[in-house]
Amino acid sequence: MTVLVVAEHDHKILSDAGRRAVAAATALGGDVRVLVAGHHCGAVAEAAARLRGVTQVLLCDDPLYAHQLAEPLAVLIAALAADHQAVVAAATSHGKDVMPRVAGLLDVGQVSDITAIESPTVFQRPIYAGNVMARVCCEEPIRVLTIRTTAFAPAPEDGQAEITAIAAGPDPGLSRFVEDAMTRSERPKLGAARVVISGGRGVGSAEGFELLEAVADELGAAIGASRAAVDAGFVPNDYQVGQTGKIVAPELYIAVGISGAIQHWAGMKDSKVVVAINKDEECPMVQTADYALVGDLFEILPSLRDGLRQMKA
């Protein structure tokens, strides 16, 4: 069996999600090849070649892939897929954009958001907002798979695979790059942070999130939010944790003013320890959290911030 992994990167650094996708691909067995498509991305190919289990890196360095547009990338992947039995990518926003197009071009069904691999054809994935784990058997001639990154550890760096340059595919001309609108932050990335503190509708305003930021600064934590807080305009939508947002699994998850709707739980239920801060002791988040502080978050958060500062001192 030969597996093709679509590397996720910024042309300089192979992402943590890409490393986890490689780890998942090795669980399928057989040869694992990694596709690095981008522009001036040789360093990414070298990083991919060092990952355990990788037998070959296919480097497609061309200006066509400078902005990682899904349409030309999907055409390239579909062409390469003919020589593979499975194509794997992380279930990130990038993977969710590219891989369904690949499946469509190949005319096969896709298995999405895989959390466990039982065999080359049997996979586990969550359904009903994570309340049910489905076992899916996929017998397509080419399996198109996306994996939930929090379910797999990153592949270790103890290999040395061959790097092979390949030609770019055709440009379907269906899209063009306009601009990037990126949120810049010195805090840890939400999907990879060891500690996450998230706010909900109960935080009340964008100014209320400043209290969360003060605590996050003391903990070295990432900031998250419920969909209600994002829809209210308190924070940007890339803060959203949940079924329609980011999936996180930190060692510590602090939910502030979040009621605990099932859609939010779907995005953070794999957290090692969950702490709820809410004035409603009957809300689902308080009832299901490992620890709960019932009270006014506008009093609790400043006290928590001051206590953390005293501990550091």
N, C-alpha and C positions, 0 to 999 in steps of 0.2 A: 504494500500500500504506500502511495506517495501523497503527501499532504502539502498544500501550499498555504503559507501564512502571509497575510497582508500586513506588513509592518506599518504601525502608526508612529509618526515622527514629525518634527518641525524642521527637517532638512539638516539638523545639526545633532540632535539627540534622539535616540530611540526611546519612545515613551514607556512608562511602567506598564501601561495597558498592552503594549506590543510584546513585552517580555512575558506577561501572563498568558497572552494568546499562544506564544510558542510553547509554554509549559502545557497548556491544554492540548495542543497539537501532538506533542510527544506521547500523550496518553492514548492517542488513537493507534499508535504503533507504526512501524515502517519509516520510510525516509521523510524528513521534514525539510522543506525548502522555504526560504523566506523571500518574499518580493519586497524590495525597497525601491519605490518609484518616487522620484522627486527631482530637484535641481540642486546641483552642488551638494549631494548627500552622501558622499563617499564615507564620511565618518560614521554615518548611521549603518551602512553596510558592514563596516568593520566591527561595530558593536554587535550587530546581529550574528556575525560569523563566530563570535566568541560564546554564544549561548549554547548550553548543553542540549544535545539532541539534534542540532541543526546540521544537515549534511551539505547544503549548498545555499548560497545567497545569490539571488537574481537581482542585479543592479540595473535599473532603468533610469539613467540620469539624463533628463531632457527638459527643456523649458516648458513643454506641454504640461508637465506635472508640478510646476512651480507653486501653484496655488491649491493643489490637491482637489481639483474639481471632480465631482463624483462621476460625471458622464464619461470623460476620456479614460479615467482610471478603471471604470467598470468594463469598458471595451477591452482594455489591456488584460485585465484579470480573466475575463471570460475566454480570451484567446489562449491564455496559458493554462486554463483549467482543463483543457482537453487532455493534457498529459498527467492529470492528477485525479485521485479518487475523492478528495475532499479539499475544500477551500475554507480557511478559518480566519476570522478577524474578531477583534474585541467588540462587544456590544456597547460601544461609545457612540456619541453623536456622529462621529465620522463613519464608524462601521455601520450604523443604522442607515446612513445616507447611501453608502456604496453597495453593500452586500445585497439588498433586495434587487437592485438593478442588475447585479451579476446573476442572481437566480433567474430573473426575468429573461436575460439574454440566453441563458442556458436552458430555459424552459424546465426548471426543476423547482421543487418545493424547498423552502428554507426552514431550518430549525434555529430558533432565536433564543438568546439569553440562557444558554446552557449553563447549568451549575454543577453537573457531574457527568462523566463519561464512563458508562458501564462496559461498552464494547465499541468497535468501529461503526456499529449501526444503531446502538441503543443509548439514549441520552436522557438526562433529567432536566426539567425546566419548570419554573414556577408559572402557575396560572391563577386566575381569580385573585389578583393582587398579592400573590405569594401565599395564599391560604391553602393551596393544594399544589403538591409537587407531581407533575405528570411524567410518566416514562414514555418516551417517544421512540418508535422504531422507524428509522429512515433508510429505505433501500433504493434511493435514487442512484443512478449511475455516477453522479458527481454530487457529493453532499456539500451544501452551502451552509456553514455554521457560524453563528456568533456566540461568544462566550461571555458570561458575566464575570468581570475581572475580579470581583471580590471573592469569588469562589476558588480561585487558583493562585498559588504562590508564583512569584516571578521566577523564570528559568535562571539558574545560576550560570555564572560565566566561567566555564572551564573547558570550552571547546575551541576548535579552530577550523571552521568550514571554508570551503572554496568559494571565492567570489567570482561570478561570471557576469560580464556586461551583456545586456540584451538591448535590442532596438525598441524604440517607442512604437506604440500602436497608432492607429489613425485617430484623428480628431473628429468626433461626430458633429461638432459645431453646434451643439445644443445649448451651451451655456458659455458665459464669459465672466471673468473676475472683475468686480467693480471696486470693492474696498473691504478692508478688515475693520471691524469695530470691536476691539479687544478690551476686556476689563483687566487692568493691571493691579496686582496685589503682591505684597511681600509675605503674606501669610501662606501656609501650606495649601496645596491644591486640595479641593474638597474631597475628591475621590480617593486620595492617598493619605489623608491626614490621620494621625494617631488619635487626635481629639477633635471633636466637632461640637460646636455649640450653635443650635438652631433656634430661630424665633418664629413665632406664629402670629396670628391675628391679634392675640392678647398683648403683644408688644406695643401696639397702638399707633406707631408712626415710624418714619425713617429715623427720627431723632431717638426713639426708643432703642433702636438697634445700636446706638452708640454705647449703651450700657453693656450689650453683648460683646461689642468690640473691645471694651476695656477688660472684660474677663478673658476674652480670647487672647489678648496680648499677654496676660499673665500666664496662661496655660500653653501658649504656642499653638493655639487651636485655629482651625478653619471655621468660617462662618457659613451657616446654612439657613434655610428658611422653608416654611411650608408653602404650599401653593397659594393659600389664602393671603399670606404676607406678600408674595410676589404679585398676585393679582391686584392687591391694594396699592402697589407701587412703592412699598417700603424699601425694597432692595431689587437689584437686577434679577432677571430670570435665570441666570447661570448659578444663582445661589440655591435654586429649588432642589429639595430632596424629596423623593417619592416615586410613585409609579410612573409619572410623566416627567420626572426630573432625574437627578443623579442618584445612583445606587451607592451607598456608603456602608462600610463595615469597620468603623474605628474601634479602638480599645475602649474609648469613653465617648458616649453621645449624651449631650445635655440638651433637653428639649424645654424651651422657655416659652410659656404662653401658647403651647400647641395642644389642641384637644386630643389629637391622636387618631385622626380618621384613618381608615384602613389603607387608603391610597398613600398616606405618609408612612405608615408602618412598613409598606412594601419596599420602601427605599432605605430603611435603616434597621430592619428587624434583626440583621446579623451582627449588630454592634455587640461587643463583649459585655459592656456595662451601660445601662441606660438610666439616666437621672432626669426626672421630671420636675419642673418648677412651675406651679400653677395654683391659682386660688380656688379652683374647682376640684375638690377631692374626689368627685364622682366621675370625672372625665376619663376616657379610656387610657390616655397616656399615663395618668397617675396610677390607675389601677393595674397596669401591666408593667410599669417600669421597675427596675431593680431597687431604686431608691427614689423617694419623692419628698420634695419640700413644698408643703401646702402653705401658701401665703401670697402676699403682694410682691410680684417680681421687681417692682420699682424700689422695694426695700431690701429684698433678698440679694439682688445682683450687686448693689454697692457694698453690702456687707461681705459678700463672697470675694469681690475684688480686693477690698481692704484686708481680708484675712489672708488671701494669697500673697499680697505684698508683704505682710508681716512674716509669713513663713519664709519668704525669700530673704528678708532682712536678717 
